[in-house]
Amino acid sequence: MATRRRISLTLRRSLAIEAGYACSYCRSPEMAGIAMATDHIIPLSQGGSHDKTNLCQACYRCNAFKGTFTHAFDALTEQVVPLYHPKQQVWAEHFAWTSDGLQIVGLTAQGRATIAALRMNDPWVTQARQIWILAGIHPPLD
C-alpha cells in the first residue's frame, strides 16, 4: 500500500487547472470560495497511487462523502457500479444540468450512483448554486 505524503503545490495547481478551477465531481467553482482537496480517485488503501493519473481536484464535500468508496448503488438498475472516474471519463457523458442549473442529473448508472453517493444535489448545494447563478459563475461552461 502506498504511504501518505504531501501533494506538492505545483501538482495541486496543475490539478486545479485541469479541473477548470472547480470540483471534478460536482463542478462547484473554486472562485465561490469553495475549499478544494486532492482526491485519490482509487484510494491508497485500495492500491491507488500518488500519480497524477489517480489524482483530481475535489471540493471537501465530495471528497468527504466519497471517502474510500469506488463503487455505489444505482437505484434505477439496482446494481452496484463504479463511481465516475474524472481522469478516464467525460463529465458530460455521465451528467447534465437541469434547465435551471440547480441540480445535476445522472445520464448513466455511474452518474446516478455518483450523484447519490456524493450527495451532489443536497439542499445546501442547491441553494448555493442559486447564488452562484446570480453571481454569474454557474453553471460551468464545460
Backbone as a chain_set.jsonl record, in Angstrom:
{"seq": "MATRRRISLTLRRSLAIEAGYACSYCRSPEMAGIAMATDHIIPLSQGGSHDKTNLCQACYRCNAFKGTFTHAFDALTEQVVPLYHPKQQVWAEHFAWTSDGLQIVGLTAQGRATIAALRMNDPWVTQARQIWILAGIHPPLD", "coords": {"N": [[0.842, -1.174, 0.0], [0.515, 2.238, -0.786], [2.153, 4.951, 0.868], [1.065, 7.726, 2.882], [1.659, 10.993, 1.709], [2.674, 14.368, 1.301], [1.052, 16.306, -1.156], [2.482, 18.079, -3.738], [2.539, 21.675, -4.146], [2.784, 22.538, -6.763], [1.77, 20.339, -8.204], [-0.856, 20.296, -7.185], [-1.774, 22.748, -8.163], [-1.673, 22.213, -10.883], [-3.642, 20.22, -11.055], [-5.866, 21.751, -10.374], [-6.036, 23.529, -12.537], [-6.482, 21.681, -14.575], [-9.021, 20.795, -13.81], [-10.515, 22.98, -14.302], [-10.652, 24.866, -12.293], [-12.598, 23.982, -10.495], [-14.68, 21.622, -8.705], [-14.007, 18.297, -9.528], [-16.044, 16.485, -9.527], [-18.757, 17.512, -8.625], [-18.65, 19.965, -9.799], [-18.565, 22.384, -8.422], [-17.614, 25.748, -8.124], [-14.328, 26.947, -7.572], [-13.88, 29.669, -7.317], [-16.028, 30.593, -5.914], [-15.366, 30.448, -3.351], [-15.208, 27.917, -2.422], [-13.674, 25.392, -0.689], [-11.047, 23.289, -1.725], [-9.832, 19.936, -2.174], [-7.331, 17.39, -2.63], [-8.139, 14.589, -4.321], [-7.735, 11.112, -4.106], [-8.503, 9.124, -6.586], [-8.704, 6.313, -6.93], [-8.487, 4.967, -3.884], [-5.639, 5.093, -1.654], [-5.642, 2.982, 0.131], [-6.739, 0.995, -1.353], [-4.931, 0.308, -3.219], [-4.388, 2.453, -4.853], [-2.46, 5.183, -6.254], [-0.093, 7.939, -5.823], [0.199, 9.1, -8.195], [-0.325, 11.452, -10.839], [-2.325, 10.644, -12.583], [-4.113, 9.405, -10.961], [-5.143, 11.286, -9.347], [-7.287, 14.016, -8.515], [-8.854, 17.26, -8.461], [-11.115, 18.006, -5.923], [-14.051, 19.18, -4.274], [-14.266, 19.728, -0.725], [-16.603, 18.57, 0.317], [-17.468, 16.606, -1.612], [-15.155, 15.049, -1.607], [-15.114, 14.153, 1.042], [-17.57, 12.722, 1.266], [-17.137, 10.794, -0.669], [-14.915, 9.431, 0.304], [-13.354, 6.375, 0.881], [-14.696, 5.004, -0.998], [-15.266, 3.324, -4.084], [-17.238, 2.361, -5.57], [-20.828, 2.416, -5.967], [-24.381, 2.25, -5.292], [-26.772, 2.108, -7.862], [-29.947, 3.195, -8.097], [-31.814, 2.945, -10.172], [-31.009, 0.836, -11.933], [-30.62, -1.008, -10.025], [-28.12, -1.956, -9.286], [-24.738, -2.318, -8.14], [-22.298, -0.11, -9.037], [-19.255, 1.169, -10.584], [-17.954, 4.282, -9.345], [-18.037, 7.495, -10.958], [-15.167, 8.301, -12.859], [-12.989, 10.805, -12.921], [-10.632, 11.117, -14.448], [-10.673, 9.26, -16.446], [-13.071, 9.366, -17.71], [-15.615, 11.341, -19.364], [-17.184, 14.152, -18.097], [-19.642, 15.242, -19.098], [-20.739, 13.079, -20.392], [-21.799, 11.524, -18.472], [-23.236, 13.122, -16.77], [-25.587, 15.856, -16.506], [-26.863, 19.216, -16.427], [-29.858, 20.363, -14.855], [-32.47, 22.296, -16.448], [-32.666, 24.716, -15.086], [-30.217, 24.868, -13.914], [-29.724, 24.091, -11.323], [-29.572, 21.484, -10.342], [-27.833, 18.359, -10.688], [-28.114, 15.884, -13.106], [-28.082, 12.404, -13.481], [-26.878, 10.686, -16.23], [-26.132, 8.159, -16.763], [-25.716, 4.895, -15.246], [-23.425, 5.017, -13.651], [-23.202, 7.789, -13.339], [-25.614, 8.421, -11.947], [-25.262, 6.878, -9.595], [-22.973, 8.064, -8.558], [-23.86, 10.698, -8.081], [-25.735, 10.182, -6.037], [-24.124, 8.917, -4.032], [-22.184, 10.873, -3.442], [-23.776, 12.894, -2.679], [-24.557, 15.049, -4.325], [-26.645, 16.764, -4.937], [-27.774, 17.855, -2.658], [-29.807, 19.89, -0.414], [-28.314, 22.126, 0.595], [-26.244, 22.501, -1.284], [-27.759, 22.969, -3.574], [-29.016, 25.398, -2.891], [-26.747, 27.02, -2.71], [-25.95, 26.959, -5.379], [-27.969, 28.505, -6.537], [-27.257, 31.07, -5.706], [-24.742, 31.249, -6.913], [-25.488, 31.256, -9.584], [-26.786, 33.741, -9.773], [-24.554, 35.303, -9.33], [-23.221, 34.867, -11.627], [-21.418, 32.792, -12.02], [-22.047, 30.21, -12.428], [-24.068, 27.828, -14.229], [-21.099, 25.815, -14.936], [-19.272, 26.306, -17.993], [-18.179, 24.195, -19.359]], "CA": [[0.0, 0.0, 0.0], [1.265, 3.486, -0.833], [2.096, 5.704, 2.113], [0.596, 9.11, 2.762], [2.68, 12.02, 1.573], [2.124, 15.671, 0.924], [0.967, 16.565, -2.594], [3.165, 19.355, -3.958], [1.747, 22.813, -4.591], [2.819, 22.525, -8.232], [0.825, 19.317, -8.666], [-2.207, 20.752, -6.846], [-2.129, 23.799, -9.13], [-1.912, 21.534, -12.158], [-4.949, 19.564, -10.946], [-6.882, 22.814, -10.387], [-6.147, 23.98, -13.931], [-7.102, 20.563, -15.3], [-10.436, 20.715, -13.425], [-11.178, 24.252, -14.582], [-10.838, 25.539, -11.008], [-13.875, 23.523, -9.948], [-14.666, 20.236, -8.248], [-14.065, 17.343, -10.645], [-17.279, 15.707, -9.421], [-19.992, 18.318, -8.637], [-18.342, 21.178, -10.566], [-18.636, 23.594, -7.603], [-16.499, 26.607, -8.531], [-13.374, 27.386, -6.564], [-13.991, 31.121, -7.154], [-17.117, 30.877, -4.977], [-14.826, 30.264, -2.013], [-15.333, 26.507, -2.055], [-12.373, 24.789, -0.407], [-10.772, 22.104, -2.531], [-8.913, 18.918, -1.672], [-6.819, 16.493, -3.66], [-8.78, 13.284, -4.161], [-7.168, 9.905, -4.706], [-9.664, 8.513, -7.231], [-8.61, 4.975, -6.333], [-7.845, 5.244, -2.599], [-4.37, 4.433, -1.349], [-5.939, 1.732, 0.833], [-7.158, 0.005, -2.344], [-3.876, 0.163, -4.216], [-4.21, 3.67, -5.639], [-1.138, 5.792, -6.148], [0.006, 9.395, -5.788], [0.432, 9.532, -9.568], [-1.29, 12.45, -11.316], [-3.453, 9.974, -13.245], [-5.03, 8.935, -9.92], [-5.48, 12.427, -8.505], [-8.105, 15.077, -9.102], [-9.326, 18.271, -7.523], [-12.496, 17.78, -5.488], [-14.432, 20.001, -3.124], [-14.175, 18.942, 0.502], [-17.827, 17.774, 0.483], [-17.404, 15.403, -2.453], [-14.043, 14.239, -1.137], [-15.503, 13.509, 2.305], [-18.616, 11.723, 1.025], [-16.559, 9.7, -1.454], [-14.073, 8.656, 1.209], [-12.613, 5.299, 0.22], [-15.596, 4.291, -1.909], [-15.007, 3.321, -5.528], [-18.48, 1.865, -6.167], [-22.048, 2.806, -5.254], [-25.617, 1.643, -5.78], [-27.637, 2.858, -8.775], [-31.319, 2.78, -7.783], [-32.57, 2.619, -11.38], [-30.646, -0.503, -12.406], [-30.488, -1.838, -8.829], [-26.799, -2.582, -9.344], [-23.586, -1.584, -7.625], [-21.484, 0.251, -10.204], [-18.127, 2.049, -10.243], [-18.188, 5.72, -9.342], [-17.469, 8.265, -12.067], [-13.713, 8.456, -12.781], [-12.724, 12.059, -13.625], [-9.485, 11.065, -15.349], [-10.899, 8.3, -17.528], [-14.4, 9.558, -18.292], [-16.004, 12.716, -19.664], [-18.27, 14.551, -17.202], [-20.894, 15.443, -19.845], [-21.287, 11.791, -20.832], [-22.411, 10.888, -17.301], [-24.019, 14.097, -16.016], [-26.086, 17.059, -17.18], [-27.54, 20.15, -15.529], [-31.27, 20.638, -15.119], [-32.578, 23.533, -17.228], [-32.436, 25.877, -14.219], [-28.837, 24.819, -13.456], [-29.636, 23.863, -9.884], [-29.305, 20.093, -9.986], [-27.113, 17.512, -11.632], [-28.883, 14.697, -13.479], [-27.245, 11.298, -13.923], [-27.236, 10.163, -17.547], [-25.728, 6.753, -16.776], [-25.728, 4.274, -13.918], [-22.303, 5.584, -12.898], [-23.556, 9.157, -12.986], [-26.641, 8.395, -10.891], [-24.67, 6.345, -8.363], [-22.043, 9.073, -8.048], [-24.681, 11.784, -7.531], [-26.299, 9.726, -4.761], [-23.076, 8.642, -3.049], [-21.505, 12.109, -3.075], [-24.827, 13.84, -2.271], [-24.272, 16.208, -5.164], [-27.821, 17.629, -5.075], [-28.438, 18.103, -1.381], [-30.377, 21.243, -0.37], [-27.298, 23.161, 0.792], [-25.565, 22.739, -2.563], [-28.743, 23.563, -4.483], [-29.15, 26.809, -2.515], [-25.511, 27.701, -3.104], [-25.971, 27.123, -6.837], [-28.835, 29.648, -6.849], [-26.441, 32.272, -5.501], [-23.698, 31.265, -7.939], [-26.132, 31.651, -10.846], [-26.957, 35.194, -9.69], [-23.217, 35.897, -9.42], [-22.701, 34.614, -12.97], [-20.31, 31.829, -12.022], [-22.61, 28.859, -12.516], [-23.311, 26.571, -14.288], [-19.857, 25.882, -15.705], [-19.457, 26.272, -19.444], [-17.618, 22.964, -19.946]], "C": [[0.89, 1.24, 0.0], [1.12, 4.217, 0.5], [1.618, 7.124, 1.844], [1.801, 10.024, 2.585], [2.004, 13.293, 1.11], [2.159, 15.814, -0.597], [1.547, 17.959, -2.823], [2.205, 20.434, -4.45], [1.687, 22.858, -6.116], [1.817, 21.525, -8.786], [-0.611, 19.739, -8.358], [-2.674, 21.853, -7.797], [-2.45, 23.197, -10.491], [-3.28, 20.849, -12.166], [-6.08, 20.59, -10.99], [-7.111, 23.319, -11.807], [-6.884, 22.932, -14.75], [-8.608, 20.486, -15.034], [-11.191, 22.014, -13.714], [-11.499, 25.027, -13.313], [-12.209, 25.241, -10.407], [-13.695, 22.099, -9.434], [-14.816, 19.32, -9.455], [-15.354, 16.532, -10.649], [-18.518, 16.604, -9.576], [-19.847, 19.635, -9.381], [-18.528, 22.459, -9.757], [-17.407, 24.445, -7.886], [-15.622, 27.046, -7.364], [-13.534, 28.888, -6.295], [-15.153, 31.524, -6.245], [-16.653, 30.719, -3.529], [-14.932, 28.84, -1.515], [-13.932, 25.919, -1.874], [-12.222, 23.487, -1.181], [-9.752, 21.201, -1.848], [-8.372, 18.145, -2.863], [-7.382, 15.112, -3.372], [-7.954, 12.201, -4.831], [-8.361, 9.141, -5.282], [-9.785, 7.054, -6.804], [-7.853, 5.193, -5.024], [-6.537, 4.478, -2.412], [-4.615, 3.075, -0.71], [-6.384, 0.619, -0.113], [-6.151, -0.109, -3.489], [-3.673, 1.363, -5.112], [-2.851, 4.292, -5.372], [-1.247, 7.308, -6.01], [0.236, 9.955, -7.19], [-0.672, 10.485, -10.013], [-2.507, 11.806, -11.979], [-4.479, 9.44, -12.246], [-5.472, 10.068, -8.994], [-6.383, 13.395, -9.247], [-8.448, 16.081, -8.017], [-10.784, 17.974, -7.202], [-12.808, 18.735, -4.347], [-14.388, 19.1, -1.884], [-15.411, 18.083, 0.726], [-17.749, 16.482, -0.32], [-16.303, 14.472, -1.971], [-14.421, 13.486, 0.133], [-16.559, 12.431, 2.084], [-18.08, 10.542, 0.217], [-15.705, 8.813, -0.553], [-13.252, 7.622, 0.459], [-13.494, 4.489, -0.726], [-15.115, 4.395, -3.36], [-16.244, 2.867, -6.291], [-19.664, 2.354, -5.335], [-23.249, 2.184, -5.954], [-26.36, 2.606, -6.697], [-29.052, 2.341, -8.578], [-32.106, 2.361, -9.022], [-32.28, 1.201, -11.871], [-30.578, -1.515, -11.267], [-29.18, -2.623, -8.834], [-25.772, -1.689, -8.656], [-22.657, -1.361, -8.81], [-20.3, 1.103, -9.758], [-18.569, 3.512, -10.223], [-17.56, 6.333, -10.595], [-15.979, 8.477, -11.818], [-13.313, 9.686, -13.591], [-11.557, 12.025, -14.61], [-9.713, 10.154, -16.551], [-12.22, 8.512, -18.25], [-14.686, 11.046, -18.481], [-17.246, 13.058, -18.843], [-19.608, 14.603, -17.942], [-21.489, 14.154, -20.401], [-22.027, 11.082, -19.695], [-23.364, 11.8, -16.537], [-24.515, 15.206, -16.934], [-26.718, 17.943, -16.108], [-29.014, 20.202, -15.868], [-31.343, 22.0, -15.807], [-32.357, 24.786, -16.38], [-31.024, 25.913, -13.643], [-28.661, 24.488, -11.99], [-29.271, 22.44, -9.493], [-28.551, 19.386, -11.101], [-27.955, 16.265, -11.85], [-27.897, 13.63, -13.942], [-27.748, 10.748, -15.245], [-26.943, 8.676, -17.677], [-25.851, 6.199, -15.356], [-24.6, 4.845, -13.058], [-22.602, 7.011, -12.455], [-24.55, 9.201, -11.841], [-26.065, 7.922, -9.558], [-23.721, 7.36, -7.733], [-22.804, 10.236, -7.422], [-25.22, 11.396, -6.157], [-25.216, 9.575, -3.693], [-22.406, 9.92, -2.547], [-22.478, 13.217, -2.672], [-24.703, 15.168, -3.017], [-25.452, 17.157, -5.35], [-28.507, 17.917, -3.746], [-28.885, 19.569, -1.302], [-29.35, 22.363, -0.199], [-26.631, 23.511, -0.526], [-26.516, 23.402, -3.554], [-28.937, 25.049, -4.172], [-27.911, 27.604, -2.914], [-25.49, 27.936, -4.612], [-26.872, 28.277, -7.264], [-28.052, 30.952, -6.737], [-25.377, 32.378, -6.586], [-24.259, 31.669, -9.3], [-26.305, 33.166, -10.868], [-25.624, 35.925, -9.829], [-22.581, 35.68, -10.792], [-21.547, 33.635, -13.042], [-20.786, 30.381, -12.091], [-23.766, 28.89, -13.509], [-22.039, 26.729, -15.117], [-20.136, 25.737, -17.198], [-18.974, 24.978, -20.078], [-18.556, 21.82, -19.887]], "O": [[1.899, 1.286, 0.703], [0.093, 4.111, 1.171], [1.747, 7.648, 0.738], [2.833, 9.845, 3.232], [0.889, 13.27, 0.589], [3.156, 15.489, -1.242], [1.14, 18.915, -2.164], [1.193, 20.142, -5.086], [0.646, 23.181, -6.689], [1.093, 21.83, -9.734], [-1.495, 19.555, -9.195], [-3.84, 21.883, -8.19], [-3.387, 23.625, -11.165], [-3.994, 20.895, -13.168], [-7.132, 20.331, -11.574], [-8.252, 23.513, -12.227], [-7.793, 23.25, -15.517], [-9.382, 20.151, -15.931], [-12.376, 22.127, -13.401], [-12.491, 25.754, -13.254], [-12.885, 26.128, -9.884], [-12.679, 21.456, -9.699], [-15.67, 19.554, -10.31], [-15.716, 15.953, -11.673], [-19.253, 16.47, -10.554], [-20.833, 20.347, -9.572], [-18.64, 23.532, -10.348], [-16.286, 23.938, -7.892], [-16.114, 27.459, -6.314], [-13.343, 29.331, -5.163], [-15.247, 32.686, -5.849], [-17.449, 30.84, -2.597], [-14.767, 28.58, -0.323], [-13.113, 25.947, -2.791], [-13.155, 22.69, -1.275], [-8.925, 21.651, -1.054], [-8.901, 18.241, -3.971], [-7.134, 14.537, -2.313], [-7.526, 12.347, -5.976], [-9.147, 8.57, -4.527], [-10.849, 6.615, -6.367], [-6.682, 5.571, -5.056], [-6.355, 3.378, -2.934], [-3.883, 2.121, -0.975], [-6.406, -0.553, 0.263], [-6.484, -0.563, -4.583], [-2.868, 1.308, -6.042], [-2.181, 3.968, -4.391], [-2.335, 7.881, -6.072], [0.447, 11.157, -7.35], [-1.825, 10.337, -9.606], [-3.603, 12.367, -11.938], [-5.585, 9.064, -12.632], [-6.108, 9.821, -7.969], [-6.261, 13.572, -10.459], [-8.347, 15.798, -6.824], [-11.589, 17.722, -8.099], [-11.931, 19.062, -3.547], [-14.463, 17.875, -1.986], [-15.301, 16.982, 1.266], [-17.941, 15.393, 0.222], [-16.485, 13.255, -1.928], [-14.086, 12.312, 0.282], [-16.458, 11.343, 2.65], [-18.527, 9.41, 0.406], [-15.769, 7.587, -0.64], [-12.538, 7.954, -0.488], [-13.097, 3.424, -1.198], [-14.62, 5.437, -3.789], [-16.297, 2.975, -7.516], [-19.52, 2.666, -4.153], [-23.14, 1.661, -7.062], [-26.557, 3.773, -6.358], [-29.331, 1.175, -8.86], [-32.983, 1.502, -8.927], [-33.204, 0.452, -12.188], [-30.49, -2.721, -11.5], [-29.133, -3.789, -8.442], [-25.922, -0.469, -8.602], [-22.277, -2.307, -9.501], [-20.331, 1.693, -8.678], [-19.444, 3.921, -10.987], [-16.663, 5.75, -11.205], [-15.571, 8.795, -10.7], [-13.297, 9.629, -14.82], [-11.512, 12.846, -15.526], [-9.019, 10.269, -17.561], [-12.463, 7.903, -19.292], [-14.073, 11.896, -17.835], [-18.242, 12.337, -18.889], [-20.602, 14.061, -17.457], [-22.64, 14.149, -20.839], [-22.793, 10.148, -19.935], [-24.195, 11.333, -15.757], [-23.942, 15.462, -17.994], [-27.061, 17.475, -15.023], [-29.388, 20.097, -17.036], [-30.386, 22.772, -15.757], [-31.909, 25.81, -16.898], [-30.659, 26.87, -12.96], [-27.553, 24.594, -11.464], [-28.717, 22.219, -8.416], [-28.62, 19.756, -12.272], [-28.449, 15.664, -10.896], [-26.98, 13.922, -14.709], [-28.918, 10.384, -15.363], [-27.443, 8.013, -18.586], [-26.061, 6.943, -14.398], [-24.798, 5.123, -11.875], [-22.291, 7.396, -11.328], [-24.355, 9.934, -10.873], [-26.353, 8.505, -8.512], [-23.676, 7.497, -6.511], [-22.435, 10.71, -6.348], [-25.167, 12.192, -5.22], [-25.38, 10.057, -2.572], [-22.097, 10.036, -1.361], [-22.066, 14.335, -2.361], [-24.739, 16.247, -2.426], [-25.272, 18.256, -5.875], [-29.705, 18.196, -3.719], [-28.383, 20.402, -2.057], [-29.502, 23.435, -0.786], [-26.471, 24.688, -0.85], [-26.114, 24.3, -4.293], [-29.015, 25.867, -5.088], [-28.019, 28.73, -3.398], [-25.06, 28.994, -5.07], [-26.576, 28.959, -8.245], [-28.179, 31.833, -7.587], [-25.134, 33.46, -7.119], [-23.584, 32.344, -10.077], [-26.003, 33.807, -11.874], [-25.565, 37.026, -10.375], [-21.526, 36.242, -11.087], [-20.782, 33.639, -14.006], [-20.021, 29.45, -11.844], [-24.412, 29.932, -13.621], [-21.918, 27.666, -15.905], [-21.121, 25.118, -17.601], [-19.323, 24.687, -21.222], [-18.224, 20.725, -20.341]]}, "num_chains": 1, "name": "protein.A"}
